Amino acid sequence: MGKIYIEYIDNDQIYRCGSCKTHLSETDNVISKEFRGSTGPAYLIDNVINTFDGVCEDRMLLSGCHTVCDIFCSFCHNYLGWRYLKAHREDQKYKEGKYILERALLFKE
């Protein structure tokens, strides 16, 4: 296994992995705080760093069927949420390429 490359955000307002505190996203990247994940409240976020994708699958969510990949912390490999790849309904297309970060799994600085 190679060396892990971790990016850092030069900002005081960021979200970090709740387990290892690896930088994930600036708080300014939040599109909506009105989402739900498997652990409860979640954020829809435009840009996330230091994650890797798990297996992609079609998943039935509250807003319909979407093709998603679970995302995991690049450093500690803990589950953080998912990434929307494809929305099957036209009114949900705005989610494509966006991320869900579950609040219970984050540390906010």
C-alpha positions, 0 to 999 in steps of 0.5 A, spaced: 500 500 500 502 506 498 503 513 502 496 516 503 496 523 501 491 528 505 489 535 503 488 540 508 483 546 508 486 553 510 480 556 513 477 556 520 470 553 518 471 546 516 468 539 517 472 534 519 472 526 520 469 525 527 474 519 528 480 522 526 479 529 524 481 529 517 479 535 513 473 534 509 470 540 507 469 548 508 462 549 511 461 554 506 460 548 501 453 546 504 448 547 499 442 544 504 442 542 512 435 539 511 437 532 509 437 525 512 442 520 512 442 513 515 444 516 522 440 522 522 441 529 520 445 530 514 448 536 509 448 536 502 455 539 500 458 541 493 465 539 494 468 534 499 476 532 499 480 526 503 474 521 501 474 515 497 468 511 494 465 505 496 461 500 491 456 504 487 449 502 487 442 504 485 438 506 492 431 508 494 432 514 498 426 518 501 426 522 494 426 517 490 431 512 486 438 514 485 445 511 483 450 513 489 456 511 492 458 510 499 464 515 501 469 513 506 475 517 510 481 516 506 485 516 512 481 512 517 476 509 512 470 510 516 463 511 513 461 518 512 455 519 507 455 518 500 456 521 493 450 522 488 452 519 481 445 519 478 438 522 479 433 518 476 427 523 477 428 530 473 427 534 479 432 531 483 438 532 478 441 538 482 444 532 487 448 529 481 455 530 483 454 532 490 455 529 497 451 527 503 455 528 510 452 525 516 452 530 521 453 524 527 460 522 523 463 529 523 467 534 527 465 541 526 471 546 527 
